[in-house]
Amino acid sequence: MNDYTHYVITRFNLGVYDNLAFEYEKRGKRAPDPDQWSKYRFHIFKEYTYASISQQTSKSFTWLVLLDNKTPESIKEQMFELSSNCTEMELVYADFNHRSFFAANDATVQEYLRTVKNRAKYLYTSRVDGDDAINLEYVMLLQDAFSPEKLGQAITFQYGCSHVPQIKQTGCKPHGRSMFLTAVEEWDDNVKTVQAYSHLEWPSYCILDPNWREERVPMWLYCAHEQNLVNQFTGGDSLDISEVNRLFGTSLS
């Protein structure tokens, strides 16, 4: 039996019905309708995030997907259908009553963890955004690398991809501090989870570079899609779409 429990945390649309306009306006852009935003992002989520996480080679984790209580019924039904076919996926609905997406994510996860009765000694929490994907061996390799010596650190894989869905262009390069982080903690009443800091603010990092193959293998992929306000295509070594599908479980054409 493992002495840790592993949660993968994904915010789908928590907060968009209250905070989306502010996030767009502060960047000088016009915000889309929240329902239309959610419908567009569901397509991205299903094609990339769900495809990669539902097909992980390790199944020893729980995937928390954070959704807003104001989510349209049509999307709730589609999310329920996805979760019915992925036993690791757990839908967590919440009200957005915080000042930022970051605070809402943290409070929702903390509230969920307080309901867990049988706690392991250690807690593993991984962040994967709702418009990104992870290598099919991502969870397995994280768990293989588990060690109490990494307590308090943010674990990350350095080599990953940026991807433009509209034209199916993918480039791979090293990123020292990507947003794909996993936190290792003792599971007590003061646990913080991977939501404790932004990916640029963690006090200590542990970079894992898979060495089971000679070539560099991208371990994560973020989508520089039309509604992505932060991440853009960063170039790098070109990756063929067939390799994207093989590594991340997608079905792109």
C-alpha positions in Angstrom: 0.0 0.0 0.0 1.3 3.5 -0.9 2.0 5.8 2.0 0.7 8.7 -0.2 -2.5 9.7 -1.9 -2.3 11.4 -5.3 -4.8 14.0 -6.6 -4.6 15.6 -10.0 -6.4 19.0 -9.9 -8.0 20.7 -12.9 -10.1 23.9 -12.9 -12.5 23.8 -15.7 -14.7 26.9 -15.3 -14.9 27.7 -11.7 -15.3 31.5 -11.4 -15.9 32.4 -15.1 -19.4 33.6 -14.4 -18.2 36.2 -11.9 -14.7 37.0 -12.9 -14.2 36.4 -16.7 -15.0 39.9 -17.7 -12.5 41.3 -15.3 -9.7 39.0 -16.5 -10.3 40.0 -20.2 -10.8 43.7 -19.5 -7.6 44.1 -17.5 -5.8 42.8 -20.6 -7.6 45.2 -22.9 -9.8 42.6 -24.5 -13.6 42.0 -24.8 -14.8 39.1 -22.8 -16.9 36.4 -24.5 -20.3 35.3 -23.0 -19.5 32.9 -20.1 -21.7 30.1 -21.5 -20.0 30.4 -24.9 -16.6 30.4 -23.2 -17.6 27.2 -21.3 -18.8 25.5 -24.5 -15.6 26.3 -26.4 -13.4 25.2 -23.5 -15.3 22.0 -23.1 -14.3 21.0 -26.6 -10.6 21.8 -25.8 -11.0 20.0 -22.4 -12.4 16.8 -24.0 -10.0 16.7 -26.9 -6.8 17.3 -24.9 -7.1 17.2 -21.1 -9.6 14.4 -20.8 -8.0 12.4 -23.6 -4.6 12.4 -21.8 -5.7 12.0 -18.2 -8.3 9.3 -18.8 -5.6 7.2 -20.6 -2.8 7.4 -18.0 -0.8 4.2 -17.6 -1.1 4.5 -13.8 -4.7 4.5 -12.4 -3.7 5.1 -8.8 -4.9 8.7 -8.5 -8.1 10.8 -8.2 -8.7 13.5 -10.7 -10.6 16.5 -9.2 -12.3 18.6 -11.9 -13.5 22.0 -10.5 -16.7 23.4 -12.0 -18.8 26.4 -11.3 -22.3 25.8 -9.9 -23.6 28.1 -12.7 -22.3 25.7 -15.4 -25.1 25.1 -18.0 -27.0 21.9 -17.6 -25.9 20.7 -21.1 -22.2 20.9 -20.1 -22.9 19.3 -16.7 -24.5 16.4 -18.5 -21.6 16.0 -20.8 -19.1 16.2 -17.9 -21.1 13.5 -16.1 -20.9 11.3 -19.2 -17.1 11.7 -19.4 -16.7 10.9 -15.7 -18.9 7.8 -16.1 -16.2 6.5 -18.4 -13.2 7.5 -16.3 -13.3 6.1 -12.8 -10.5 8.4 -11.6 -12.5 11.5 -12.5 -14.5 13.3 -9.8 -16.6 16.4 -10.5 -16.4 19.0 -7.8 -19.0 21.8 -8.0 -18.6 25.0 -6.1 -19.7 28.7 -5.8 -17.3 31.4 -6.7 -17.1 33.7 -3.7 -13.5 34.8 -3.8 -11.5 37.6 -5.4 -9.5 35.5 -7.8 -9.5 32.2 -9.7 -6.4 31.2 -7.6 -8.2 31.7 -4.3 -11.3 29.9 -5.5 -9.3 26.9 -6.6 -7.4 26.7 -3.3 -10.6 27.0 -1.1 -12.5 24.4 -3.1 -9.7 21.9 -2.9 -9.1 22.5 0.8 -12.9 22.0 1.4 -12.8 18.7 -0.5 -9.7 17.4 1.4 -11.4 18.1 4.7 -14.1 15.5 3.8 -11.5 12.7 3.2 -11.6 10.4 6.2 -8.8 7.9 5.5 -5.7 10.0 5.0 -2.4 8.6 3.9 0.8 9.9 5.5 1.7 12.0 2.5 -0.2 14.0 -0.1 0.7 14.3 -3.7 -1.2 17.1 -5.6 -0.6 17.8 -9.3 -1.9 20.8 -11.3 -3.1 20.3 -14.9 -5.1 23.2 -16.5 -8.4 22.4 -18.3 -7.0 23.3 -21.7 -3.7 21.3 -21.5 -2.5 17.7 -21.8 0.0 15.4 -20.1 2.1 12.5 -21.4 0.4 9.2 -20.9 3.2 8.2 -18.5 3.2 11.4 -16.6 1.4 10.1 -13.5 3.4 6.9 -13.4 6.7 8.7 -13.6 5.7 11.1 -10.9 4.7 8.3 -8.6 7.9 6.3 -9.4 9.9 9.4 -8.3 8.0 9.8 -5.0 10.2 10.3 -2.0 9.6 12.0 1.4 12.9 13.8 0.7 11.0 15.9 -1.7 8.7 17.3 0.9 7.9 21.0 0.4 9.2 21.0 -3.2 7.4 21.6 -6.4 8.2 18.7 -8.8 8.2 19.4 -12.5 9.2 17.9 -15.8 11.3 20.4 -17.8 10.7 19.3 -21.4 7.3 20.0 -22.9 5.3 21.4 -25.8 3.3 24.5 -26.8 0.6 23.7 -29.3 -1.7 25.7 -31.6 -4.9 23.8 -32.0 -6.1 25.9 -35.0 -3.3 24.8 -37.2 -2.1 21.7 -35.3 1.4 23.2 -34.9 3.5 21.9 -32.0 7.0 22.9 -30.7 9.0 21.3 -27.9 11.6 23.0 -25.6 12.8 23.0 -22.0 10.9 25.2 -19.5 12.5 25.6 -16.1 9.4 26.6 -14.3 6.3 25.4 -16.2 2.8 25.5 -14.8 2.8 21.6 -14.6 3.7 21.2 -11.0 3.2 18.5 -8.3 3.6 19.3 -4.6 4.7 16.7 -2.0 3.5 17.3 1.6 2.8 15.6 4.9 -1.0 15.3 5.1 -2.0 17.1 8.2 -4.4 20.0 9.0 -2.0 22.5 7.6 -1.6 21.0 4.1 -1.4 23.6 1.3 -1.5 21.5 -1.9 0.0 22.5 -5.3 -2.4 25.6 -5.2 -0.3 27.2 -2.5 1.8 29.3 -4.9 1.7 30.2 -8.6 4.1 28.2 -10.7 6.7 31.0 -10.6 6.6 31.5 -6.9 7.4 28.1 -5.4 10.4 28.4 -3.0 12.0 25.1 -4.1 11.8 23.1 -7.3 12.8 19.5 -8.2 13.1 18.9 -11.9 12.6 15.4 -13.2 14.0 14.5 -16.5 13.0 11.1 -17.7 16.2 9.1 -18.5 14.6 5.8 -19.5 15.0 6.8 -23.2 17.9 8.5 -24.9 15.9 11.0 -26.7 14.1 13.9 -25.0 10.4 13.1 -24.5 7.9 15.9 -23.9 5.9 15.3 -20.7 3.3 18.0 -21.0 1.5 20.1 -23.6 -0.2 23.5 -23.3 -2.7 24.8 -25.9 -2.1 28.3 -27.2 -5.7 28.4 -28.4 -7.8 31.5 -29.3 -9.1 32.0 -25.7 -5.8 31.5 -23.9 -5.0 34.9 -22.3 -1.6 34.0 -20.9 0.3 31.2 -22.8 1.5 31.7 -26.4 3.2 29.4 -28.8 6.9 29.4 -27.9 8.4 27.3 -30.8 11.1 24.8 -30.4 11.7 21.4 -31.9 8.8 20.5 -34.2 6.6 17.5 -33.1 4.5 15.7 -35.8 0.8 15.4 -35.0 1.0 11.6 -35.0 3.6 11.9 -32.2 1.3 14.2 -30.3 -1.5 11.6 -30.5 0.8 8.8 -29.5 2.4 10.6 -26.5 -0.8 12.4 -25.2 -3.6 10.1 -26.2 -5.3 12.7 -28.4 -7.0 11.9 -31.7 -6.0 15.0 -33.7 -6.0 15.0 -37.5 
